[in-house]
């Protein structure tokens, strides 16, 4: 696994289900273009997998 994962929101959560909006909020994403870096683990990968149609992500080795 990579050390970190960078997640950037590229689509809006307006027409999404409540669960999807909660995942975006818990990841610190709320606006299009906002990026966050997280330590790469299974929990974060699961969250990214849940909202993969709204975000783009890249693996970062530091």
MOPAC internal coordinates of N, CA, C and O (Angstrom, degrees):
PM7 1SCF
backbone

  N    0.0000 0     0.00 0     0.00 0    0    0    0
  C    1.4429 1     0.00 0     0.00 0    1    0    0
  C    1.5197 1   110.39 1     0.00 0    2    1    0
  O    1.2310 1   121.08 1   -26.99 1    3    2    1
  N    1.3221 1   115.54 1   153.01 1    3    2    1
  C    1.4619 1   120.78 1   175.23 1    5    3    2
  C    1.5336 1   108.88 1   -76.58 1    6    5    3
  O    1.2310 1   121.08 1   -13.25 1    7    6    5
  N    1.3083 1   115.53 1   166.75 1    7    6    5
  C    1.4594 1   120.00 1  -178.95 1    9    7    6
  C    1.5282 1   112.30 1   -73.48 1   10    9    7
  O    1.2310 1   120.84 1   135.75 1   11   10    9
  N    1.3294 1   116.00 1   -44.25 1   11   10    9
  C    1.4590 1   121.00 1  -176.18 1   13   11   10
  C    1.5174 1   109.87 1  -133.50 1   14   13   11
  O    1.2310 1   121.39 1   -19.64 1   15   14   13
  N    1.3309 1   114.95 1   160.36 1   15   14   13
  C    1.4580 1   121.64 1   175.12 1   17   15   14
  C    1.5285 1   107.19 1  -129.14 1   18   17   15
  O    1.2310 1   120.35 1   -51.36 1   19   18   17
  N    1.3299 1   116.94 1   128.64 1   19   18   17
  C    1.4634 1   122.15 1   179.40 1   21   19   18
  C    1.5198 1   108.40 1  -102.41 1   22   21   19
  O    1.2310 1   120.78 1   -56.57 1   23   22   21
  N    1.3245 1   116.11 1   123.43 1   23   22   21
  C    1.4637 1   122.56 1  -176.18 1   25   23   22
  C    1.5270 1   108.17 1  -114.76 1   26   25   23
  O    1.2310 1   120.60 1   -51.41 1   27   26   25
  N    1.3422 1   116.46 1   128.59 1   27   26   25
  C    1.4603 1   122.46 1   179.07 1   29   27   26
  C    1.5202 1   109.10 1  -125.89 1   30   29   27
  O    1.2310 1   120.60 1   -50.92 1   31   30   29
  N    1.3297 1   116.47 1   129.08 1   31   30   29
  C    1.4602 1   120.39 1   178.43 1   33   31   30
  C    1.5220 1   109.11 1   -79.16 1   34   33   31
  O    1.2310 1   120.47 1   -50.24 1   35   34   33
  N    1.3485 1   116.71 1   129.76 1   35   34   33
  C    1.4616 1   121.20 1  -178.95 1   37   35   34
  C    1.5305 1   113.00 1  -120.01 1   38   37   35
  O    1.2310 1   119.81 1   169.53 1   39   38   37
  N    1.3244 1   117.97 1   -10.47 1   39   38   37
  C    1.4615 1   121.07 1   178.27 1   41   39   38
  C    1.5239 1   109.25 1  -133.39 1   42   41   39
  O    1.2310 1   120.79 1   -20.75 1   43   42   41
  N    1.3151 1   116.10 1   159.25 1   43   42   41
  C    1.4513 1   122.96 1  -177.56 1   45   43   42
  C    1.5289 1   111.62 1   -80.06 1   46   45   43
  O    1.2310 1   120.88 1   -22.67 1   47   46   45
  N    1.3308 1   115.92 1   157.33 1   47   46   45
  C    1.4601 1   121.57 1   178.58 1   49   47   46
  C    1.5278 1   111.87 1  -101.75 1   50   49   47
  O    1.2310 1   119.87 1  -166.49 1   51   50   49
  N    1.3182 1   117.85 1    13.51 1   51   50   49
  C    1.4688 1   121.26 1  -173.12 1   53   51   50
  C    1.5320 1   111.95 1   -59.50 1   54   53   51
  O    1.2310 1   119.18 1   131.49 1   55   54   53
  N    1.2950 1   119.16 1   -48.51 1   55   54   53
  C    1.4664 1   121.30 1  -174.56 1   57   55   54
  C    1.5258 1   112.40 1   -96.05 1   58   57   55
  O    1.2310 1   119.95 1  -161.95 1   59   58   57
  N    1.3237 1   117.70 1    18.05 1   59   58   57
  C    1.4651 1   121.08 1  -176.56 1   61   59   58
  C    1.5243 1   111.22 1   -93.54 1   62   61   59
  O    1.2310 1   121.49 1   -16.26 1   63   62   61
  N    1.3295 1   114.76 1   163.74 1   63   62   61
  C    1.4593 1   121.08 1   177.31 1   65   63   62
  C    1.5207 1   110.50 1   -70.58 1   66   65   63
  O    1.2310 1   121.43 1   -17.05 1   67   66   65
  N    1.3151 1   114.87 1   162.95 1   67   66   65
  C    1.4587 1   121.15 1  -176.88 1   69   67   66
  C    1.5294 1   111.96 1   -61.50 1   70   69   67
  O    1.2310 1   120.06 1   141.05 1   71   70   69
  N    1.3313 1   117.49 1   -38.95 1   71   70   69
  C    1.4668 1   121.28 1   179.94 1   73   71   70
  C    1.5257 1   111.27 1   -62.00 1   74   73   71
  O    1.2310 1   120.66 1   138.91 1   75   74   73
  N    1.3233 1   116.35 1   -41.09 1   75   74   73
  C    1.4603 1   120.94 1  -179.20 1   77   75   74
  C    1.5216 1   110.07 1   -66.99 1   78   77   75
  O    1.2310 1   120.11 1   138.37 1   79   78   77
  N    1.3342 1   117.40 1   -41.63 1   79   78   77
  C    1.4651 1   120.85 1   177.97 1   81   79   78
  C    1.5196 1   111.32 1   -63.07 1   82   81   79
  O    1.2310 1   120.20 1   141.56 1   83   82   81
  N    1.3310 1   117.22 1   -38.44 1   83   82   81
  C    1.4617 1   120.90 1   178.80 1   85   83   82
  C    1.5198 1   111.57 1   -65.24 1   86   85   83
  O    1.2310 1   120.24 1   141.29 1   87   86   85
  N    1.3270 1   117.14 1   -38.71 1   87   86   85
  C    1.4631 1   120.45 1   178.16 1   89   87   86
  C    1.5233 1   109.95 1   -64.40 1   90   89   87
  O    1.2310 1   120.19 1   136.46 1   91   90   89
  N    1.3274 1   117.24 1   -43.54 1   91   90   89
  C    1.4702 1   120.56 1   177.74 1   93   91   90
  C    1.5193 1   110.89 1   -61.16 1   94   93   91
  O    1.2310 1   120.21 1   135.79 1   95   94   93
  N    1.3086 1   117.20 1   -44.21 1   95   94   93
  C    1.4595 1   120.53 1   179.76 1   97   95   94
  C    1.5209 1   111.39 1   -64.59 1   98   97   95
  O    1.2310 1   120.06 1   139.46 1   99   98   97
  N    1.3104 1   117.49 1   -40.54 1   99   98   97
  C    1.4630 1   120.29 1  -178.57 1  101   99   98
  C    1.5269 1   112.07 1   -70.32 1  102  101   99
  O    1.2310 1   120.24 1   157.44 1  103  102  101
  N    1.3220 1   117.15 1   -22.56 1  103  102  101
  C    1.4608 1   120.34 1   176.17 1  105  103  102
  C    1.5273 1   111.94 1   -86.92 1  106  105  103
  O    1.2310 1   119.89 1   177.38 1  107  106  105
  N    1.3273 1   117.81 1    -2.62 1  107  106  105
  C    1.4528 1   120.95 1   178.84 1  109  107  106
  C    1.5139 1   113.73 1    84.46 1  110  109  107
  O    1.2310 1   120.80 1  -164.62 1  111  110  109
  N    1.3124 1   116.08 1    15.38 1  111  110  109
  C    1.4580 1   120.74 1   178.53 1  113  111  110
  C    1.5165 1   107.92 1  -101.26 1  114  113  111
  O    1.2310 1   120.05 1   -41.82 1  115  114  113
  N    1.3163 1   117.51 1   138.18 1  115  114  113
  C    1.4530 1   119.48 1   179.62 1  117  115  114
  C    1.5097 1   112.25 1  -151.03 1  118  117  115
  O    1.2310 1   121.04 1   157.79 1  119  118  117
  N    1.3145 1   115.62 1   -22.21 1  119  118  117
  C    1.4522 1   120.78 1  -179.37 1  121  119  118
  C    1.5202 1   109.24 1  -125.78 1  122  121  119
  O    1.2310 1   121.03 1   -28.22 1  123  122  121
  N    1.3026 1   115.63 1   151.78 1  123  122  121
  C    1.4587 1   120.46 1   176.96 1  125  123  122
  C    1.5267 1   108.44 1   -65.23 1  126  125  123
  O    1.2310 1   120.97 1   -47.49 1  127  126  125
  N    1.3138 1   115.75 1   132.51 1  127  126  125
  C    1.4525 1   121.30 1   179.33 1  129  127  126
  C    1.5192 1   114.03 1    96.69 1  130  129  127
  O    1.2310 1   119.84 1   170.84 1  131  130  129
  N    1.3211 1   117.90 1    -9.16 1  131  130  129
  C    1.4605 1   120.64 1  -179.91 1  133  131  130
  C    1.5238 1   109.78 1   -77.27 1  134  133  131
  O    1.2310 1   120.77 1   -44.25 1  135  134  133
  N    1.3269 1   116.13 1   135.75 1  135  134  133
  C    1.4623 1   121.53 1  -177.99 1  137  135  134
  C    1.5117 1   110.25 1  -121.93 1  138  137  135
  O    1.2310 1   121.02 1   -31.22 1  139  138  137
  N    1.3220 1   115.65 1   148.78 1  139  138  137
  C    1.4539 1   122.36 1   175.22 1  141  139  138
  C    1.5250 1   108.32 1  -141.02 1  142  141  139
  O    1.2310 1   120.56 1   -30.67 1  143  142  141
  N    1.3154 1   116.53 1   149.33 1  143  142  141
  C    1.4603 1   121.87 1   175.20 1  145  143  142
  C    1.5160 1   108.75 1  -112.95 1  146  145  143
  O    1.2310 1   121.18 1   -43.05 1  147  146  145
  N    1.3214 1   115.34 1   136.95 1  147  146  145
  C    1.4581 1   121.99 1  -179.39 1  149  147  146
  C    1.5128 1   109.54 1  -130.98 1  150  149  147
  O    1.2310 1   120.97 1   -27.54 1  151  150  149
  N    1.3082 1   115.76 1   152.46 1  151  150  149
  C    1.4489 1   120.44 1   171.65 1  153  151  150
  C    1.5282 1   107.51 1   -66.76 1  154  153  151
  O    1.2310 1   120.45 1   -45.65 1  155  154  153
  N    1.2999 1   116.74 1   134.35 1  155  154  153
  C    1.4628 1   121.15 1  -174.16 1  157  155  154
  C    1.5239 1   110.13 1   -76.35 1  158  157  155
  O    1.2310 1   120.88 1   -64.07 1  159  158  157
  N    1.3406 1   115.93 1   115.93 1  159  158  157
  C    1.4644 1   121.63 1   174.56 1  161  159  158
  C    1.5241 1   108.83 1  -149.36 1  162  161  159
  O    1.2310 1   120.97 1    -3.80 1  163  162  161
  N    1.3119 1   115.76 1   176.20 1  163  162  161
  C    1.4644 1   120.06 1  -175.02 1  165  163  162
  C    1.5242 1   112.70 1   -65.91 1  166  165  163
  O    1.2310 1   119.67 1   146.78 1  167  166  165
  N    1.3209 1   118.24 1   -33.22 1  167  166  165
  C    1.4637 1   121.68 1   179.73 1  169  167  166
  C    1.5260 1   110.55 1   -63.71 1  170  169  167
  O    1.2310 1   120.43 1   131.19 1  171  170  169
  N    1.3110 1   116.78 1   -48.81 1  171  170  169
  C    1.4690 1   121.03 1  -179.73 1  173  171  170
  C    1.5198 1   110.36 1   -66.21 1  174  173  171
  O    1.2310 1   120.11 1   140.55 1  175  174  173
  N    1.3272 1   117.40 1   -39.45 1  175  174  173
  C    1.4714 1   120.06 1   177.75 1  177  175  174
  C    1.5220 1   111.05 1   -60.78 1  178  177  175
  O    1.2310 1   120.14 1   140.67 1  179  178  177
  N    1.3348 1   117.34 1   -39.33 1  179  178  177
  C    1.4650 1   121.05 1   178.16 1  181  179  178
  C    1.5161 1   112.29 1   -64.95 1  182  181  179
  O    1.2310 1   120.81 1   140.28 1  183  182  181
  N    1.3287 1   116.05 1   -39.72 1  183  182  181
  C    1.4620 1   120.06 1   178.52 1  185  183  182
  C    1.5245 1   110.86 1   -66.55 1  186  185  183
  O    1.2310 1   120.45 1   138.44 1  187  186  185
  N    1.3282 1   116.74 1   -41.56 1  187  186  185
  C    1.4692 1   120.74 1   177.93 1  189  187  186
  C    1.5179 1   110.01 1   -64.77 1  190  189  187
  O    1.2310 1   120.17 1   141.51 1  191  190  189
  N    1.3210 1   117.28 1   -38.49 1  191  190  189
  C    1.4592 1   121.05 1   178.90 1  193  191  190
  C    1.5294 1   111.02 1   -63.92 1  194  193  191
  O    1.2310 1   120.43 1   145.48 1  195  194  193
  N    1.3331 1   116.78 1   -34.52 1  195  194  193
  C    1.4624 1   121.23 1  -179.78 1  197  195  194
  C    1.5267 1   111.91 1   -68.32 1  198  197  195
  O    1.2310 1   120.42 1   146.70 1  199  198  197
  N    1.3447 1   116.80 1   -33.30 1  199  198  197
  C    1.4681 1   120.43 1  -176.46 1  201  199  198
  C    1.5239 1   112.03 1  -117.00 1  202  201  199
  O    1.2310 1   120.08 1  -152.67 1  203  202  201
  N    1.3299 1   117.45 1    27.33 1  203  202  201
  C    1.4707 1   120.78 1  -174.74 1  205  203  202
  C    1.5282 1   113.33 1   -63.84 1  206  205  203
  O    1.2310 1   119.47 1   161.92 1  207  206  205
  N    1.3215 1   118.61 1   -18.08 1  207  206  205
  C    1.4644 1   120.47 1   177.38 1  209  207  206
  C    1.5321 1   112.28 1   -81.82 1  210  209  207
  O    1.2310 1   120.06 1   171.78 1  211  210  209
  N    1.3312 1   117.50 1    -8.22 1  211  210  209
  C    1.4598 1   122.18 1  -179.58 1  213  211  210
  C    1.5293 1   113.14 1  -108.98 1  214  213  211
  O    1.2310 1   120.27 1   164.51 1  215  214  213
  N    1.3170 1   117.10 1   -15.49 1  215  214  213
  C    1.4625 1   120.29 1  -172.58 1  217  215  214
  C    1.5206 1   110.96 1  -129.03 1  218  217  215
  O    1.2310 1   121.57 1   -16.66 1  219  218  217
  N    1.3290 1   114.59 1   163.34 1  219  218  217
  C    1.4483 1   120.23 1   166.65 1  221  219  218
  C    1.5288 1   105.33 1  -120.79 1  222  221  219
  O    1.2310 1   120.47 1   -29.59 1  223  222  221
  N    1.3197 1   116.71 1   150.41 1  223  222  221
  C    1.4503 1   119.61 1  -177.15 1  225  223  222
  C    1.5178 1   109.31 1  -139.91 1  226  225  223
  O    1.2310 1   121.79 1   -24.88 1  227  226  225
  N    1.3210 1   114.18 1   155.12 1  227  226  225
  C    1.4686 1   120.45 1   176.66 1  229  227  226
  C    1.5170 1   108.04 1  -141.74 1  230  229  227
  O    1.2310 1   121.26 1   -34.78 1  231  230  229
  N    1.3191 1   115.20 1   145.22 1  231  230  229
  C    1.4454 1   121.84 1   179.07 1  233  231  230
  C    1.5230 1   109.48 1   -89.47 1  234  233  231
  O    1.2310 1   120.67 1   -45.57 1  235  234  233
  N    1.3247 1   116.33 1   134.43 1  235  234  233
  C    1.4537 1   122.38 1  -174.96 1  237  235  234
  C    1.5185 1   108.76 1  -124.66 1  238  237  235
  O    1.2310 1   120.59 1   -48.02 1  239  238  237
  N    1.3191 1   116.48 1   131.98 1  239  238  237
  C    1.4645 1   121.81 1   173.54 1  241  239  238
  C    1.5216 1   107.69 1  -106.31 1  242  241  239
  O    1.2310 1   120.64 1   -56.47 1  243  242  241
  N    1.3094 1   116.37 1   123.53 1  243  242  241
  C    1.4752 1   120.46 1   179.05 1  245  243  242
  C    1.4992 1   110.28 1  -116.19 1  246  245  243
  O    1.2310 1   120.10 1   180.00 1  247  246  245

